[in-house]
Amino acid sequence: MKINSKTKVCCIIGNPVEHSLSPIIHNAGYKALGLNFVFVAFHVENVKGAIEGLRALNVLGIVVTVPHKLEVLKYVDEIDKAAQKIGAANTIVNHNGKLVASNTDWTGSLEALRKVSEVENKKVAVLGAGGASRAILYGLKRYGATVFVFNRTLDTAQKLMEEFSLDGAYGLEEKEKIQSCDIVINTTSVGMEPQINDSVIPQEFLNSHQVVYDIVYTPKVTQLLKFAKAVGAKVVYGDKMLLYGALPQFELFTGKKAPYDTMAMALENAERSK
Ligand code: ATR
């Protein structure tokens, strides 16, 4: 598709953003459907200025990544219910000048998990209590899971328990409780490059009946997922959250059904060539 004066522009804003795979995934989808769209990445420090600029330029869709997911809420015209409850947005759609913020982190992470396991009535241990955790906790409760949050700082976990009506909050000293859970999800940054040998829990607390999901995707097979595989647990890779979160963004921006296979393949190729 040639870029011309009718090309519609979508983008991702973040800091850093240079590592982002969103442009590759979205552009592959546009190409597959022959859409006159382009998706670019902007390294943004001044969030207010960026949103004002994107609004003035009538940019159609904005993906928001770390660390701007909270701050963007201040500059949009409308925030959907899930993004309000989570307290963060990763998607902004420009509806004829009205900027509407939503959150596909929760749908993306839950879609990825539900491909491998049912969620309703399952006992789920969520490790970490930051922004990513909030999206996942929201999603897990929406799907009827029994949810326990474990965090290094107990106080933060307890606050989340109240806010999201969770079923338990623990410090990491009590991580042996994870053994009785069906699903274990790491939402902390532990294990991310360059600390690739770290895991927030040891192998001894995992077993073959569990599904273990790590939202860290650099590297794809984290130390936690190596432990999970070693004990025969099912694993869910963090890049799937990115992919399943990108599909509804694509649909919101273009109004077309996202070509899953093409976008999944683009992600896989990009990871392989890194
Ligand atoms: P994000 O928004 O990407 O989820 P965040 O808000 O910085 O990131 O949250 C990071 C989470 O990882 C927190 O739950 C943090 O625990 P604390 O609340 O105790 O800070 C957790 N975390 C980060 N580094 C950790 C480590 N080395 N060990 C255990 N937990 C860690």
py3Dmol code that shows the C-alpha trace and the ligand (Angstrom):
import py3Dmol

protein = """\
ATOM      1  CA  MET A   1       0.000   0.000   0.000  1.00  0.00           C
ATOM      2  CA  LYS A   2       1.442   3.362  -1.011  1.00  0.00           C
ATOM      3  CA  ILE A   3       1.359   6.191   1.483  1.00  0.00           C
ATOM      4  CA  ASN A   4      -0.476   9.162  -0.007  1.00  0.00           C
ATOM      5  CA  SER A   5      -2.491  12.175   1.101  1.00  0.00           C
ATOM      6  CA  LYS A   6      -5.413   9.982   2.126  1.00  0.00           C
ATOM      7  CA  THR A   7      -3.386   7.658   4.375  1.00  0.00           C
ATOM      8  CA  LYS A   8      -4.846   7.348   7.873  1.00  0.00           C
ATOM      9  CA  VAL A   9      -2.319   7.479  10.678  1.00  0.00           C
ATOM     10  CA  CYS A  10      -2.285   5.447  13.909  1.00  0.00           C
ATOM     11  CA  CYS A  11       0.542   5.357  16.400  1.00  0.00           C
ATOM     12  CA  ILE A  12       1.960   4.151  19.674  1.00  0.00           C
ATOM     13  CA  ILE A  13       3.277   6.561  22.295  1.00  0.00           C
ATOM     14  CA  GLY A  14       5.658   5.423  25.032  1.00  0.00           C
ATOM     15  CA  ASN A  15       9.031   5.951  26.639  1.00  0.00           C
ATOM     16  CA  PRO A  16      10.981   3.957  25.655  1.00  0.00           C
ATOM     17  CA  VAL A  17       9.127   2.858  22.547  1.00  0.00           C
ATOM     18  CA  GLU A  18      11.930   1.805  20.219  1.00  0.00           C
ATOM     19  CA  HIS A  19      11.541  -1.870  21.174  1.00  0.00           C
ATOM     20  CA  SER A  20       7.774  -1.895  20.515  1.00  0.00           C
ATOM     21  CA  LEU A  21       6.408  -4.581  18.222  1.00  0.00           C
ATOM     22  CA  SER A  22       3.040  -2.825  17.812  1.00  0.00           C
ATOM     23  CA  PRO A  23       3.994  -1.106  14.501  1.00  0.00           C
ATOM     24  CA  ILE A  24       4.975  -4.448  12.989  1.00  0.00           C
ATOM     25  CA  ILE A  25       1.783  -6.202  14.113  1.00  0.00           C
ATOM     26  CA  HIS A  26      -0.613  -3.413  13.073  1.00  0.00           C
ATOM     27  CA  ASN A  27       1.090  -2.615   9.744  1.00  0.00           C
ATOM     28  CA  ALA A  28       1.058  -6.302   8.799  1.00  0.00           C
ATOM     29  CA  GLY A  29      -2.702  -6.280   9.354  1.00  0.00           C
ATOM     30  CA  TYR A  30      -3.221  -3.139   7.248  1.00  0.00           C
ATOM     31  CA  LYS A  31      -1.174  -4.641   4.425  1.00  0.00           C
ATOM     32  CA  ALA A  32      -3.066  -7.926   4.506  1.00  0.00           C
ATOM     33  CA  LEU A  33      -6.401  -6.127   4.171  1.00  0.00           C
ATOM     34  CA  GLY A  34      -5.117  -3.533   1.684  1.00  0.00           C
ATOM     35  CA  LEU A  35      -6.038  -0.641   3.982  1.00  0.00           C
ATOM     36  CA  ASN A  36      -4.612   2.815   3.398  1.00  0.00           C
ATOM     37  CA  PHE A  37      -3.369   3.072   6.978  1.00  0.00           C
ATOM     38  CA  VAL A  38       0.037   3.419   8.546  1.00  0.00           C
ATOM     39  CA  PHE A  39       1.124   2.792  12.142  1.00  0.00           C
ATOM     40  CA  VAL A  40       4.164   4.586  13.584  1.00  0.00           C
ATOM     41  CA  ALA A  41       5.904   4.825  16.971  1.00  0.00           C
ATOM     42  CA  PHE A  42       6.504   8.084  18.839  1.00  0.00           C
ATOM     43  CA  HIS A  43       8.909   8.411  21.731  1.00  0.00           C
ATOM     44  CA  VAL A  44       6.944  10.743  24.007  1.00  0.00           C
ATOM     45  CA  GLU A  45       7.977  12.550  27.169  1.00  0.00           C
ATOM     46  CA  ASN A  46       5.390  15.341  27.165  1.00  0.00           C
ATOM     47  CA  VAL A  47       2.114  13.399  27.267  1.00  0.00           C
ATOM     48  CA  LYS A  48      -0.188  16.417  27.353  1.00  0.00           C
ATOM     49  CA  GLY A  49       1.554  17.984  24.364  1.00  0.00           C
ATOM     50  CA  ALA A  50       1.519  14.698  22.480  1.00  0.00           C
ATOM     51  CA  ILE A  51      -2.210  14.135  22.961  1.00  0.00           C
ATOM     52  CA  GLU A  52      -3.000  17.732  21.994  1.00  0.00           C
ATOM     53  CA  GLY A  53      -0.839  17.364  18.890  1.00  0.00           C
ATOM     54  CA  LEU A  54      -2.328  14.025  17.892  1.00  0.00           C
ATOM     55  CA  ARG A  55      -5.800  15.479  18.374  1.00  0.00           C
ATOM     56  CA  ALA A  56      -4.957  18.533  16.247  1.00  0.00           C
ATOM     57  CA  LEU A  57      -3.546  16.293  13.515  1.00  0.00           C
ATOM     58  CA  ASN A  58      -6.652  14.141  13.665  1.00  0.00           C
ATOM     59  CA  VAL A  59      -4.645  10.961  14.202  1.00  0.00           C
ATOM     60  CA  LEU A  60      -7.158   8.131  14.194  1.00  0.00           C
ATOM     61  CA  GLY A  61      -5.905   5.714  16.816  1.00  0.00           C
ATOM     62  CA  ILE A  62      -3.335   5.829  19.586  1.00  0.00           C
ATOM     63  CA  VAL A  63      -1.844   2.869  21.421  1.00  0.00           C
ATOM     64  CA  VAL A  64      -0.415   3.907  24.778  1.00  0.00           C
ATOM     65  CA  THR A  65       2.387   2.068  26.497  1.00  0.00           C
ATOM     66  CA  VAL A  66       4.507   2.375  29.634  1.00  0.00           C
ATOM     67  CA  PRO A  67       4.775   4.776  31.415  1.00  0.00           C
ATOM     68  CA  HIS A  68       1.886   6.846  30.004  1.00  0.00           C
ATOM     69  CA  LYS A  69      -1.119   4.576  30.542  1.00  0.00           C
ATOM     70  CA  LEU A  70      -2.300   6.498  33.617  1.00  0.00           C
ATOM     71  CA  GLU A  71      -1.475  10.026  32.575  1.00  0.00           C
ATOM     72  CA  VAL A  72      -3.331   9.894  29.250  1.00  0.00           C
ATOM     73  CA  LEU A  73      -6.604   9.602  31.163  1.00  0.00           C
ATOM     74  CA  LYS A  74      -6.271  13.302  32.065  1.00  0.00           C
ATOM     75  CA  TYR A  75      -6.316  14.452  28.443  1.00  0.00           C
ATOM     76  CA  VAL A  76      -9.050  12.403  26.787  1.00  0.00           C
ATOM     77  CA  ASP A  77     -12.757  13.262  26.463  1.00  0.00           C
ATOM     78  CA  GLU A  78     -14.218   9.954  27.576  1.00  0.00           C
ATOM     79  CA  ILE A  79     -12.950   6.886  29.455  1.00  0.00           C
ATOM     80  CA  ASP A  80     -14.740   3.564  29.143  1.00  0.00           C
ATOM     81  CA  LYS A  81     -15.857   1.671  32.259  1.00  0.00           C
ATOM     82  CA  ALA A  82     -13.082  -0.920  32.304  1.00  0.00           C
ATOM     83  CA  ALA A  83     -10.323   1.651  31.839  1.00  0.00           C
ATOM     84  CA  GLN A  84     -11.851   3.722  34.645  1.00  0.00           C
ATOM     85  CA  LYS A  85     -11.879   0.780  37.031  1.00  0.00           C
ATOM     86  CA  ILE A  86      -8.373  -0.349  36.047  1.00  0.00           C
ATOM     87  CA  GLY A  87      -7.187   3.252  36.255  1.00  0.00           C
ATOM     88  CA  ALA A  88      -5.241   3.021  33.017  1.00  0.00           C
ATOM     89  CA  ALA A  89      -5.772   3.041  29.254  1.00  0.00           C
ATOM     90  CA  ASN A  90      -3.680   1.536  26.475  1.00  0.00           C
ATOM     91  CA  THR A  91      -5.949   2.572  23.609  1.00  0.00           C
ATOM     92  CA  ILE A  92      -7.394   5.904  22.436  1.00  0.00           C
ATOM     93  CA  VAL A  93      -9.751   6.166  19.495  1.00  0.00           C
ATOM     94  CA  ASN A  94     -10.452   9.468  17.803  1.00  0.00           C
ATOM     95  CA  HIS A  95     -14.164   9.624  16.997  1.00  0.00           C
ATOM     96  CA  ASN A  96     -14.418  12.778  14.869  1.00  0.00           C
ATOM     97  CA  GLY A  97     -12.366  14.799  17.316  1.00  0.00           C
ATOM     98  CA  LYS A  98     -13.621  13.101  20.490  1.00  0.00           C
ATOM     99  CA  LEU A  99     -10.888  11.032  22.129  1.00  0.00           C
ATOM    100  CA  VAL A 100     -12.193   7.885  23.839  1.00  0.00           C
ATOM    101  CA  ALA A 101      -9.857   5.839  26.038  1.00  0.00           C
ATOM    102  CA  SER A 102     -10.195   2.120  26.641  1.00  0.00           C
ATOM    103  CA  ASN A 103      -8.103  -0.775  27.881  1.00  0.00           C
ATOM    104  CA  THR A 104      -7.328  -3.895  25.874  1.00  0.00           C
ATOM    105  CA  ASP A 105      -4.680  -5.138  28.320  1.00  0.00           C
ATOM    106  CA  TRP A 106      -7.368  -6.928  30.300  1.00  0.00           C
ATOM    107  CA  THR A 107      -9.112  -8.423  27.286  1.00  0.00           C
ATOM    108  CA  GLY A 108      -5.784  -9.335  25.691  1.00  0.00           C
ATOM    109  CA  SER A 109      -4.398 -11.045  28.766  1.00  0.00           C
ATOM    110  CA  LEU A 110      -7.628 -12.934  29.460  1.00  0.00           C
ATOM    111  CA  GLU A 111      -8.026 -14.032  25.819  1.00  0.00           C
ATOM    112  CA  ALA A 112      -4.489 -15.413  25.862  1.00  0.00           C
ATOM    113  CA  LEU A 113      -5.201 -17.329  29.074  1.00  0.00           C
ATOM    114  CA  ARG A 114      -8.616 -18.613  27.999  1.00  0.00           C
ATOM    115  CA  LYS A 115      -7.093 -20.242  24.910  1.00  0.00           C
ATOM    116  CA  VAL A 116      -5.333 -22.604  27.326  1.00  0.00           C
ATOM    117  CA  SER A 117      -7.588 -22.830  30.360  1.00  0.00           C
ATOM    118  CA  GLU A 118     -11.029 -22.064  31.667  1.00  0.00           C
ATOM    119  CA  VAL A 119     -10.994 -19.229  34.159  1.00  0.00           C
ATOM    120  CA  GLU A 120     -14.373 -19.419  35.892  1.00  0.00           C
ATOM    121  CA  ASN A 121     -14.099 -20.825  39.438  1.00  0.00           C
ATOM    122  CA  LYS A 122     -10.374 -21.479  39.013  1.00  0.00           C
ATOM    123  CA  LYS A 123      -8.022 -20.520  41.832  1.00  0.00           C
ATOM    124  CA  VAL A 124      -5.620 -17.971  40.419  1.00  0.00           C
ATOM    125  CA  ALA A 125      -2.445 -16.584  42.005  1.00  0.00           C
ATOM    126  CA  VAL A 126      -1.468 -13.196  40.592  1.00  0.00           C
ATOM    127  CA  LEU A 127       2.085 -12.136  41.408  1.00  0.00           C
ATOM    128  CA  GLY A 128       2.578  -8.361  41.521  1.00  0.00           C
ATOM    129  CA  ALA A 129       0.305  -5.402  42.137  1.00  0.00           C
ATOM    130  CA  GLY A 130       1.267  -2.771  39.550  1.00  0.00           C
ATOM    131  CA  GLY A 131      -0.554  -1.470  36.486  1.00  0.00           C
ATOM    132  CA  ALA A 132      -0.448  -4.737  34.536  1.00  0.00           C
ATOM    133  CA  SER A 133      -1.724  -6.592  37.571  1.00  0.00           C
ATOM    134  CA  ARG A 134      -4.717  -4.256  37.878  1.00  0.00           C
ATOM    135  CA  ALA A 135      -5.825  -5.026  34.307  1.00  0.00           C
ATOM    136  CA  ILE A 136      -5.474  -8.770  34.846  1.00  0.00           C
ATOM    137  CA  LEU A 137      -7.234  -8.736  38.234  1.00  0.00           C
ATOM    138  CA  TYR A 138     -10.130  -6.852  36.678  1.00  0.00           C
ATOM    139  CA  GLY A 139     -10.354  -9.422  33.877  1.00  0.00           C
ATOM    140  CA  LEU A 140     -10.092 -12.436  36.172  1.00  0.00           C
ATOM    141  CA  LYS A 141     -12.939 -11.199  38.370  1.00  0.00           C
ATOM    142  CA  ARG A 142     -15.054 -10.429  35.291  1.00  0.00           C
ATOM    143  CA  TYR A 143     -14.609 -14.059  34.246  1.00  0.00           C
ATOM    144  CA  GLY A 144     -15.517 -15.419  37.679  1.00  0.00           C
ATOM    145  CA  ALA A 145     -12.130 -16.612  38.956  1.00  0.00           C
ATOM    146  CA  THR A 146     -11.163 -16.938  42.630  1.00  0.00           C
ATOM    147  CA  VAL A 147      -8.216 -14.578  42.843  1.00  0.00           C
ATOM    148  CA  PHE A 148      -5.310 -14.279  45.270  1.00  0.00           C
ATOM    149  CA  VAL A 149      -2.780 -11.500  44.858  1.00  0.00           C
ATOM    150  CA  PHE A 150       0.821 -11.883  46.062  1.00  0.00           C
ATOM    151  CA  ASN A 151       3.093  -8.879  46.254  1.00  0.00           C
ATOM    152  CA  ARG A 152       6.464  -7.917  47.721  1.00  0.00           C
ATOM    153  CA  THR A 153       4.728  -4.968  49.390  1.00  0.00           C
ATOM    154  CA  LEU A 154       1.790  -6.495  51.261  1.00  0.00           C
ATOM    155  CA  ASP A 155       0.026  -3.184  51.763  1.00  0.00           C
ATOM    156  CA  THR A 156      -0.391  -2.658  48.005  1.00  0.00           C
ATOM    157  CA  ALA A 157      -1.796  -6.169  47.645  1.00  0.00           C
ATOM    158  CA  GLN A 158      -4.306  -5.544  50.431  1.00  0.00           C
ATOM    159  CA  LYS A 159      -5.504  -2.343  48.788  1.00  0.00           C
ATOM    160  CA  LEU A 160      -6.050  -4.208  45.525  1.00  0.00           C
ATOM    161  CA  MET A 161      -7.956  -6.912  47.361  1.00  0.00           C
ATOM    162  CA  GLU A 162     -10.468  -4.348  48.584  1.00  0.00           C
ATOM    163  CA  GLU A 163     -10.652  -2.462  45.328  1.00  0.00           C
ATOM    164  CA  PHE A 164     -11.224  -5.512  43.120  1.00  0.00           C
ATOM    165  CA  SER A 165     -13.041  -7.708  45.704  1.00  0.00           C
ATOM    166  CA  LEU A 166     -10.308 -10.353  45.570  1.00  0.00           C
ATOM    167  CA  ASP A 167     -10.235 -13.511  47.662  1.00  0.00           C
ATOM    168  CA  GLY A 168      -6.880 -13.056  49.393  1.00  0.00           C
ATOM    169  CA  ALA A 169      -3.791 -10.847  49.572  1.00  0.00           C
ATOM    170  CA  TYR A 170      -0.365 -12.071  50.655  1.00  0.00           C
ATOM    171  CA  GLY A 171       3.247 -10.989  50.867  1.00  0.00           C
ATOM    172  CA  LEU A 172       5.793 -12.970  48.874  1.00  0.00           C
ATOM    173  CA  GLU A 173       6.925 -14.726  52.107  1.00  0.00           C
ATOM    174  CA  GLU A 174       3.699 -16.696  51.823  1.00  0.00           C
ATOM    175  CA  LYS A 175       4.324 -17.804  48.275  1.00  0.00           C
ATOM    176  CA  GLU A 176       4.075 -21.497  49.187  1.00  0.00           C
ATOM    177  CA  LYS A 177       0.279 -20.897  49.034  1.00  0.00           C
ATOM    178  CA  ILE A 178       0.699 -20.756  45.264  1.00  0.00           C
ATOM    179  CA  GLN A 179       1.012 -24.551  45.230  1.00  0.00           C
ATOM    180  CA  SER A 180      -2.716 -25.002  45.676  1.00  0.00           C
ATOM    181  CA  CYS A 181      -3.642 -22.625  42.824  1.00  0.00           C
ATOM    182  CA  ASP A 182      -4.722 -23.775  39.344  1.00  0.00           C
ATOM    183  CA  ILE A 183      -3.302 -20.777  37.504  1.00  0.00           C
ATOM    184  CA  VAL A 184      -0.216 -18.688  38.331  1.00  0.00           C
ATOM    185  CA  ILE A 185       0.322 -15.335  36.598  1.00  0.00           C
ATOM    186  CA  ASN A 186       3.461 -13.235  36.912  1.00  0.00           C
ATOM    187  CA  THR A 187       2.760  -9.529  36.358  1.00  0.00           C
ATOM    188  CA  THR A 188       6.025  -8.256  37.865  1.00  0.00           C
ATOM    189  CA  SER A 189       9.019  -7.331  35.746  1.00  0.00           C
ATOM    190  CA  VAL A 190      11.131 -10.039  37.410  1.00  0.00           C
ATOM    191  CA  GLY A 191      12.805 -12.194  34.744  1.00  0.00           C
ATOM    192  CA  MET A 192      12.804  -9.473  32.102  1.00  0.00           C
ATOM    193  CA  GLU A 193      16.031  -8.810  30.156  1.00  0.00           C
ATOM    194  CA  PRO A 194      18.726  -8.368  31.323  1.00  0.00           C
ATOM    195  CA  GLN A 195      17.826 -10.275  34.557  1.00  0.00           C
ATOM    196  CA  ILE A 196      16.836 -13.371  32.631  1.00  0.00           C
ATOM    197  CA  ASN A 197      17.823 -15.863  35.323  1.00  0.00           C
ATOM    198  CA  ASP A 198      15.478 -14.412  37.951  1.00  0.00           C
ATOM    199  CA  SER A 199      12.066 -15.782  38.829  1.00  0.00           C
ATOM    200  CA  VAL A 200       9.670 -14.336  41.370  1.00  0.00           C
ATOM    201  CA  ILE A 201       8.939 -17.878  42.661  1.00  0.00           C
ATOM    202  CA  PRO A 202      11.065 -21.039  42.751  1.00  0.00           C
ATOM    203  CA  GLN A 203      10.278 -24.223  40.833  1.00  0.00           C
ATOM    204  CA  GLU A 204       9.266 -26.104  43.995  1.00  0.00           C
ATOM    205  CA  PHE A 205       5.946 -24.227  44.221  1.00  0.00           C
ATOM    206  CA  LEU A 206       4.843 -25.224  40.719  1.00  0.00           C
ATOM    207  CA  ASN A 207       3.292 -28.505  39.578  1.00  0.00           C
ATOM    208  CA  SER A 208       2.011 -30.300  36.499  1.00  0.00           C
ATOM    209  CA  HIS A 209      -1.663 -29.458  37.142  1.00  0.00           C
ATOM    210  CA  GLN A 210      -1.077 -25.735  36.827  1.00  0.00           C
ATOM    211  CA  VAL A 211      -1.186 -23.212  34.021  1.00  0.00           C
ATOM    212  CA  VAL A 212       1.659 -20.716  34.363  1.00  0.00           C
ATOM    213  CA  TYR A 213       1.462 -17.401  32.540  1.00  0.00           C
ATOM    214  CA  ASP A 214       4.238 -14.830  32.461  1.00  0.00           C
ATOM    215  CA  ILE A 215       3.425 -11.426  31.012  1.00  0.00           C
ATOM    216  CA  VAL A 216       7.142 -10.746  30.575  1.00  0.00           C
ATOM    217  CA  TYR A 217       7.944 -11.455  26.913  1.00  0.00           C
ATOM    218  CA  THR A 218      11.589 -10.431  26.654  1.00  0.00           C
ATOM    219  CA  PRO A 219      12.792 -13.187  26.701  1.00  0.00           C
ATOM    220  CA  LYS A 220       9.844 -15.223  25.450  1.00  0.00           C
ATOM    221  CA  VAL A 221      10.745 -18.220  27.622  1.00  0.00           C
ATOM    222  CA  THR A 222      11.408 -16.649  31.005  1.00  0.00           C
ATOM    223  CA  GLN A 223      12.998 -18.438  33.951  1.00  0.00           C
ATOM    224  CA  LEU A 224       9.531 -18.852  35.478  1.00  0.00           C
ATOM    225  CA  LEU A 225       8.266 -20.526  32.302  1.00  0.00           C
ATOM    226  CA  LYS A 226      11.364 -22.757  32.235  1.00  0.00           C
ATOM    227  CA  PHE A 227      10.479 -23.892  35.762  1.00  0.00           C
ATOM    228  CA  ALA A 228       6.868 -24.434  34.696  1.00  0.00           C
ATOM    229  CA  LYS A 229       7.887 -26.538  31.710  1.00  0.00           C
ATOM    230  CA  ALA A 230      10.297 -28.541  33.869  1.00  0.00           C
ATOM    231  CA  VAL A 231       7.440 -29.637  36.163  1.00  0.00           C
ATOM    232  CA  GLY A 232       5.079 -30.308  33.254  1.00  0.00           C
ATOM    233  CA  ALA A 233       2.757 -27.312  33.761  1.00  0.00           C
ATOM    234  CA  LYS A 234       1.031 -25.687  30.785  1.00  0.00           C
ATOM    235  CA  VAL A 235       2.512 -22.328  29.870  1.00  0.00           C
ATOM    236  CA  VAL A 236       1.178 -19.101  28.354  1.00  0.00           C
ATOM    237  CA  TYR A 237       3.705 -16.731  26.809  1.00  0.00           C
ATOM    238  CA  GLY A 238       3.566 -12.989  27.457  1.00  0.00           C
ATOM    239  CA  ASP A 239       3.665 -12.048  23.776  1.00  0.00           C
ATOM    240  CA  LYS A 240       0.158 -13.487  23.413  1.00  0.00           C
ATOM    241  CA  MET A 241      -1.172 -10.687  25.642  1.00  0.00           C
ATOM    242  CA  LEU A 242       0.325  -8.210  23.196  1.00  0.00           C
ATOM    243  CA  LEU A 243      -1.192  -9.978  20.222  1.00  0.00           C
ATOM    244  CA  TYR A 244      -4.665 -10.453  21.704  1.00  0.00           C
ATOM    245  CA  GLY A 245      -4.596  -6.858  22.934  1.00  0.00           C
ATOM    246  CA  ALA A 246      -3.687  -5.609  19.449  1.00  0.00           C
ATOM    247  CA  LEU A 247      -6.616  -7.321  17.701  1.00  0.00           C
ATOM    248  CA  PRO A 248      -9.385  -5.176  19.257  1.00  0.00           C
ATOM    249  CA  GLN A 249      -7.215  -2.075  18.789  1.00  0.00           C
ATOM    250  CA  PHE A 250      -6.954  -2.874  15.094  1.00  0.00           C
ATOM    251  CA  GLU A 251     -10.717  -3.321  14.899  1.00  0.00           C
ATOM    252  CA  LEU A 252     -11.426  -0.092  16.797  1.00  0.00           C
ATOM    253  CA  PHE A 253      -9.095   1.890  14.524  1.00  0.00           C
ATOM    254  CA  THR A 254     -10.054   0.411  11.145  1.00  0.00           C
ATOM    255  CA  GLY A 255     -13.579  -0.912  11.656  1.00  0.00           C
ATOM    256  CA  LYS A 256     -12.415  -4.202  10.069  1.00  0.00           C
ATOM    257  CA  LYS A 257     -11.934  -7.658  11.544  1.00  0.00           C
ATOM    258  CA  ALA A 258      -8.284  -8.108  12.441  1.00  0.00           C
ATOM    259  CA  PRO A 259      -6.464 -10.754  10.359  1.00  0.00           C
ATOM    260  CA  TYR A 260      -5.277 -12.904  13.263  1.00  0.00           C
ATOM    261  CA  ASP A 261      -2.977 -15.261  11.338  1.00  0.00           C
ATOM    262  CA  THR A 262      -1.126 -12.457   9.578  1.00  0.00           C
ATOM    263  CA  MET A 263      -0.677 -10.438  12.749  1.00  0.00           C
ATOM    264  CA  ALA A 264       0.438 -13.489  14.753  1.00  0.00           C
ATOM    265  CA  MET A 265       2.935 -14.411  12.055  1.00  0.00           C
ATOM    266  CA  ALA A 266       4.307 -10.849  11.929  1.00  0.00           C
ATOM    267  CA  LEU A 267       4.866 -10.957  15.685  1.00  0.00           C
ATOM    268  CA  GLU A 268       6.561 -14.347  15.512  1.00  0.00           C
ATOM    269  CA  ASN A 269       8.865 -13.267  12.673  1.00  0.00           C
ATOM    270  CA  ALA A 270       9.776 -10.054  14.489  1.00  0.00           C
ATOM    271  CA  GLU A 271      10.654 -11.994  17.642  1.00  0.00           C
ATOM    272  CA  ARG A 272      12.708 -14.494  15.698  1.00  0.00           C
ATOM    273  CA  SER A 273      14.735 -11.828  13.929  1.00  0.00           C
ATOM    274  CA  LYS A 274      15.538  -9.890  17.124  1.00  0.00           C
TER     275      LYS A 274
END
"""
ligand_1 = """\
31
ATR
P 3.554 -2.304 35.748
O 2.763 -1.053 35.685
O 4.308 -2.597 34.473
O 2.775 -3.472 36.213
P 4.726 -1.418 38.220
O 3.540 -0.586 38.483
O 6.075 -0.782 38.381
O 4.746 -2.055 36.775
O 4.606 -2.721 39.155
C 5.649 -3.541 39.344
C 5.211 -4.733 40.207
O 6.283 -5.658 40.219
C 4.950 -4.374 41.664
O 3.967 -5.243 42.170
C 6.296 -4.647 42.330
O 6.212 -4.948 43.699
P 6.158 -3.774 44.826
O 4.724 -3.292 44.861
O 6.568 -4.421 46.073
O 7.110 -2.718 44.344
C 6.721 -5.868 41.562
N 8.177 -6.046 41.549
C 9.084 -5.321 40.842
N 10.343 -5.788 41.072
C 10.222 -6.839 41.933
C 11.146 -7.754 42.541
N 12.455 -7.671 42.299
N 10.649 -8.707 43.364
C 9.339 -8.805 43.593
N 8.405 -7.983 43.057
C 8.839 -7.003 42.238
"""
view = py3Dmol.view(width=600, height=400)
view.addModel(protein, "pdb")
view.setStyle({"model": 0}, {"cartoon": {"style": "trace"}})
view.addModel(ligand_1, "xyz")
view.setStyle({"model": 1}, {"stick": {}})
view.zoomTo()
view.show()
